[in-house]
Amino acid sequence: MLAAFIPYVDAPELELGPLTLKLFGPLVAAGLILGRSRCLEYARRRDLDQALYGHFLVWMLATGFVVSHLVSAFFYYPHEVAKNPWVVLQIWNGLSSMGGFFGGFVGGMIYLRIYCARRPMGAQPALIFGDTSVFGLLIAWCFGRTACSIVHDHPGNIVPEGTFMAVGPWPDGRWRYDLGLVELLFTIVLMLWVYFGARWEKWPPGRLTGLLLTVYAPFRFLLDSLRSDEGVRKVSPIPDARYLSLTPAQWFTIAFLLFGLWLLLIRKPTAADLAYAKDSERIRREAERATTTAAPPTDRA
């Protein structure tokens, strides 16, 4: 029987004088840059107003990072908040991916409500914005999970040496699943299928979001069942908090799965789904306004 062997490798660091550059930050930054590029490409291909979506994306990312940290602090590590309440303000100290997804959704919806209330354009359908964000998230998530896997910040349960997909030996001399690496492989397959195998250009708004939620939610639920029961933070040996034996992420995945199934199987497309501001229409209106407001030339003797 062929035994698996995935070595535990410490992430390389670059020394720049007194500064130490770690790969985690650059990988996440590269993921954000490439993800934004793919979002705008999707927006262009679907003739979505790219200026409007660019503002939407800023709101989504900002609220996503904040809520991601708050979910991590209050639901995963409430014992640390009790010891040191200042942890709540340390945005860099702990992030929850599922909390980030939820926060990004909330922030994006708040922006659309504010935007539509201030401009006589009518409501902007949220589904097309969700699809655009999910499309770019795929490649951004690959870079993010690559960063997680090289710093090994999502250790799984202890398993015997040679277990399929086990990584080791860890600093404690034991073998574990590296959940960041497992999710990275899953996301790469999903990304390649959507980018090169699916005909997403012809899909109605909401189908891409519904499909990815429906596929990802049960996978993540099972993956979280392999989380280490010894705590995932090096600074805290206390296990993550559980609620009715489930992690916070597992509760999120249940909600995500129900929403994804609703999008795929229950909700019917409507004419309003495509009534969003298009780049072509915005450019035409701006050209018309520029023509009508231009002052006529005056003849001078």
C-alpha positions, 0 to 999 in steps of 0.5 A: 500500500502506497503511503502518502508523504507530504513534508512539513516545510517552514515558510521561507523568509526574506531578510531585508536589513532589520525587516523580515519579509514573510510570504503570507502577506505578499501572497494575500496581496497578490490574491486580492490584486488578481481577484479584483482583475478577474472580478472586473473581467467578469463585470466587463463580459456581463456588461456590468457598470465597472465603476459601480462595481469597483465601489461595491468591491471596496465596501465588500472588502472593508466590511469583510475584513472587519467582520472576519476578525470580529467573528474570529474574536467573539466566536472562536476565541471568546476566552482571549477576549475575556482576558484581553478585550483589546484583542477586538481592536487588533484586526490583524489578530485572527480572521475567520474566512466564513465571517469574512464571506458574511461580512462582505455580503453585508457590506456590499448590500449596504452599499447598494442600498445607499447608492440606489437611495441617492440616485434615480436609477432604481434598485440594483439587483444583488445577484449579478454583483454576487456572481461577479464577486464569487468569480474573482474570489476563486483565484483570490482564495487559491492564493489565500489558502496557499498562504495558509498552507505555507504557514500551517495555521490550520492544523487538523487532527493527529493521524498516523504517519503515512495517512493519505494527505497527512503532513509531517512531522510537525514541530511536535513530532506528530503528523496531522492534516493541513486543512489549508492545503486540503482546501487549496487543492479543492479550490484549485479544481473548482476554479479551473472548472469554472474558468475553463469548463463552465459556460458561465457567460450564459448563466442567469444571475445568481446561478454561479453564486448558488452553485459555488455555495452548494458545492463549497458548504458541505465540503467545508462542513466536513473539513471543519470536522477535522480541525485540531481539538488542541487549538489552532493558535500557537498563542493559545492551547485552549481549543476553539469554541464549539456550539452544540458540538459544531464550529462557528464555520459549520453553522455558517456552512449550513446557512450557506448551503440553504441559500445556495439550494434556494438560488439553484432550485427554488428561486426563478429568474426574473426580468429585473435580474438583468436590469442593472446599470450597463457600461455601454448605457452609462457611457452613452448617457454621459456622452449625451449629457456632454453634448447637450451641456456644451456651450455653442461656439460663438463667432467673433469678428 
